[in-house]
């Protein structure tokens, strides 16, 4: 039976690749996408989510959620993703309608309606929607099977400040709620995603598929690669968010440690830092499987095979 997932997202070119990977994979039943403000503001993330689903040929429902972090002003990343969040290739204005129900209400209702332990949440952006649902309806927390998320960093430290990764930094209070919730967590930090770099050969392989999906993925990658290659001097760009979906499909591609991870919410210098007890130097209870490495070849093999189906 396919695994039921809800993808909470702020698309983002790498979010788009993650969503397409999920929709191409029969092992997963994507119940809905819930959009959150993050890489770009909410009116754009919900629009981008609809464009991505249309590109895939699916009819997955899309719910718009929170337009600002719990306690802070929204920080966005147009400098990486372009002014639309999906710069790189023009896509038609979406005709797939936005579902009228708010994403937070959808999360609460859906987790209550399904048997406990049958739905996995896959956040690819700031954790505002999920934290808000947990605050509003604490009874749903033990009903979540697992949360597999992209966010944080330890050895790679920050990509938006010297200490913090973007998704956690945008809403550290929300991240704190989720990491303290007791739900089983699998975390894909920059330590993993910076080892999942695109290559020129893979981008051309995508383009050579000759499909709308292949062309879009190649064009998106061309666009956001320019930022990472300039910043890090790396060969390609990290495909952060697809690591979440790849883990659900082939967990053996990833290795990490079950450790304690706390979120810094009080310090000006290190706000949003994921304080990961990698070396287990405290007696704090482990609360997350914090990944540290990925089989890059296996990861891109999986992406190529699945995206070729759409």
C-alpha positions in Angstrom: 0.0 0.0 0.0 1.4 3.4 -0.9 2.6 5.6 2.0 0.3 8.6 2.6 2.2 11.9 2.7 1.4 15.6 2.8 4.1 17.9 1.3 4.3 21.3 3.1 6.2 23.5 0.7 7.4 27.0 -0.3 8.4 26.4 -4.0 11.4 27.0 -4.9 13.0 25.2 -7.8 14.3 22.4 -5.6 10.9 22.1 -4.0 9.5 21.7 -7.5 11.9 18.8 -8.2 10.9 17.2 -4.9 7.2 17.5 -5.6 7.6 16.0 -9.1 9.7 13.1 -7.7 6.9 12.3 -5.2 4.1 12.5 -7.9 6.1 10.2 -10.1 6.5 7.5 -7.4 3.7 5.0 -7.0 5.1 4.1 -3.5 3.8 7.5 -2.3 0.2 8.8 -2.2 0.5 12.6 -2.1 -2.8 13.5 -0.3 -2.2 17.3 -0.8 0.3 20.1 -1.0 0.2 22.7 1.7 1.8 26.0 0.8 3.7 28.3 3.2 5.5 31.6 2.9 9.3 31.1 2.7 11.4 31.3 -0.4 8.9 33.8 -1.7 5.6 35.2 -0.2 2.5 33.0 0.0 0.7 34.3 -3.1 3.7 33.1 -5.1 4.3 29.8 -3.3 0.7 28.7 -3.7 0.7 29.7 -7.4 4.0 27.9 -7.9 2.7 24.7 -6.3 -0.3 24.8 -8.7 2.0 25.2 -11.7 4.2 22.3 -10.6 1.2 19.9 -10.1 -0.2 21.0 -13.5 3.2 20.3 -15.1 3.1 16.8 -13.6 -0.3 16.1 -15.1 -1.7 15.3 -11.7 -4.7 16.9 -9.9 -3.3 16.9 -6.3 -5.2 19.4 -4.1 -3.3 22.5 -2.9 -4.1 24.4 0.2 -2.6 27.8 1.1 -1.4 28.3 4.7 0.4 30.8 6.8 1.7 34.0 5.1 4.1 35.0 7.9 6.2 33.3 10.7 4.7 32.8 14.1 6.4 35.8 15.7 8.7 37.4 13.2 8.7 39.3 9.9 9.0 37.1 6.8 12.5 36.7 5.3 12.5 35.5 1.7 15.1 34.3 -0.8 14.4 35.8 -4.2 18.2 36.3 -4.5 18.4 32.5 -4.9 15.1 31.6 -6.6 14.3 34.7 -8.6 11.4 37.0 -8.2 8.7 34.3 -8.8 10.5 31.6 -6.8 10.4 29.4 -9.9 12.5 31.5 -12.3 14.3 29.7 -15.1 11.5 28.8 -17.4 8.1 30.5 -18.0 5.2 28.3 -17.1 1.6 29.0 -18.0 -0.7 30.7 -15.5 -2.2 27.8 -13.5 -5.8 26.7 -14.0 -5.8 24.2 -11.2 -7.8 25.9 -8.5 -6.5 26.6 -5.0 -8.5 24.6 -2.4 -10.6 27.0 -0.3 -9.7 25.4 3.0 -6.7 26.9 4.9 -3.7 24.5 5.1 -3.7 24.5 8.9 -7.3 23.4 9.0 -6.6 20.8 6.3 -3.7 19.3 8.3 -5.8 19.1 11.5 -8.9 17.6 9.8 -6.9 15.1 7.8 -4.8 13.9 10.7 -8.0 13.4 12.7 -9.8 11.6 9.9 -7.1 9.0 9.1 -6.0 6.3 11.5 -3.2 7.4 13.8 0.3 6.7 12.4 -0.7 6.5 8.7 0.3 10.0 7.5 3.9 11.3 7.1 4.5 15.0 6.9 7.2 16.3 4.5 8.0 19.9 5.1 10.3 21.5 2.5 10.2 25.1 3.9 9.7 26.9 7.1 7.7 24.9 9.7 5.0 27.6 10.3 1.9 25.6 9.0 2.8 22.4 11.0 3.7 24.3 14.2 0.4 26.3 14.0 -1.6 23.0 13.5 0.2 21.5 16.5 -0.5 24.5 18.7 -4.2 24.7 17.6 -4.9 20.9 17.9 -2.4 19.1 20.1 -4.4 15.9 19.8 -3.0 15.5 16.2 0.6 15.4 17.3 0.6 11.6 18.3 -1.3 10.8 15.1 1.6 11.8 12.8 3.6 8.8 11.7 6.8 10.7 11.1 8.1 14.1 9.9 10.8 14.0 7.2 12.0 17.5 6.7 14.7 19.6 5.0 16.3 22.1 7.3 19.2 22.9 9.6 22.9 22.2 9.5 25.7 21.2 11.7 29.1 20.8 10.1 28.1 23.0 7.2 26.7 25.7 9.5 24.6 28.4 8.0 23.5 29.4 4.5 21.5 32.5 5.4 23.5 33.6 8.5 26.9 32.2 9.7 24.9 29.9 12.0 21.5 29.2 10.5 20.0 27.4 7.5 17.2 29.3 5.8 14.1 27.1 6.5 14.8 27.0 10.3 15.9 30.7 10.4 12.7 32.0 8.8 10.6 30.7 11.7 12.8 29.4 14.5 9.8 29.4 17.0 7.9 27.1 14.7 10.9 24.8 14.3 11.3 24.7 18.1 7.7 23.5 18.5 8.1 20.8 15.9 11.5 19.6 17.2 10.0 19.4 20.8 6.8 17.8 19.7 7.8 14.2 20.2 6.9 13.2 16.6 9.6 10.9 15.1 11.8 13.3 13.0 14.2 12.7 10.1 16.2 15.8 9.2 17.9 16.5 5.9 20.4 19.3 6.8 22.8 21.1 4.6 25.4 18.5 5.6 23.5 16.1 3.3 22.2 18.4 0.7 25.6 20.0 0.0 26.7 16.5 -0.9 23.8 16.1 -3.4 25.3 18.5 -6.0 24.0 18.6 -9.6 26.4 17.9 -12.4 26.4 19.3 -15.9 25.9 15.8 -17.3 22.8 15.2 -15.2 21.2 18.6 -16.2 21.8 17.7 -19.9 20.3 14.2 -19.2 17.2 15.9 -17.9 17.0 18.2 -20.9 17.5 15.2 -23.2 14.3 13.6 -21.9 12.6 16.0 -24.3 9.5 16.2 -22.0 8.0 19.3 -20.4 9.2 18.0 -17.0 12.7 17.3 -18.2 13.0 20.7 -19.8 11.7 22.5 -16.7 14.0 20.6 -14.3 17.0 21.4 -16.5 16.0 25.1 -16.8 15.3 25.5 -13.1 18.7 23.9 -12.3 20.5 26.1 -14.7 18.9 29.1 -13.0 19.6 28.4 -9.3 23.0 26.7 -10.0 24.4 30.2 -10.7 23.9 31.2 -7.1 25.6 28.2 -5.5 28.5 27.9 -7.9 29.3 31.6 -7.3 28.9 31.4 -3.5 30.6 28.0 -2.8 32.7 27.5 -5.9 31.1 24.1 -6.3 30.6 22.2 -9.5 26.8 22.3 -9.2 23.9 23.3 -6.9 22.6 21.3 -4.0 19.1 19.8 -4.6 18.0 20.2 -1.0 14.3 19.3 -0.9 14.4 16.2 -3.2 16.5 14.5 -0.4 13.3 14.3 1.7 11.3 12.4 -1.0 14.3 10.3 -2.0 14.6 9.2 1.7 11.0 7.9 1.7 11.7 5.9 -1.5 15.2 4.6 -0.8 16.3 5.3 2.9 19.5 3.3 2.4 20.8 6.2 0.3 21.3 8.2 3.5 23.2 7.8 6.7 23.0 9.7 9.9 22.7 9.6 13.7 19.8 9.5 16.1 20.7 12.5 18.3 19.3 15.5 20.2 18.6 18.6 18.1 17.6 21.9 19.7 16.6 25.1 18.0 18.2 28.4 19.0 15.4 31.1 19.4 17.0 33.6 21.8 20.4 34.6 20.5 20.9 37.4 18.0 24.1 35.8 16.7 22.9 32.3 16.3 19.1 32.6 15.9 17.7 29.6 14.0 20.8 27.4 14.6 20.1 23.7 14.8 22.2 22.8 17.9 22.8 19.1 16.9 24.5 16.9 19.6 26.3 14.9 16.9 29.0 13.8 19.3 26.5 13.0 22.0 28.2 15.2 24.6 25.0 16.0 26.5 22.5 13.7 28.2 19.7 15.3 26.2 17.2 12.8 24.8 17.6 12.1 21.1 14.7 13.5 19.1 15.8 13.3 15.5 17.5 11.1 12.9 20.0 13.8 11.7 21.4 12.8 8.4 25.1 13.3 7.5 25.8 11.7 4.1 24.1 10.6 0.9 25.0 8.3 -1.9 25.1 11.0 -4.6 25.1 8.6 -7.6 22.2 6.6 -6.2 20.3 9.8 -5.5 20.6 11.1 -9.1 19.9 7.7 -10.6 16.6 7.6 -8.6 15.8 11.2 -9.8 16.5 10.4 -13.4 14.5 7.2 -13.4 11.4 8.7 -11.7 11.3 12.1 -13.4 11.6 10.2 -16.8 8.1 8.7 -16.0 6.3 12.1 -16.0 
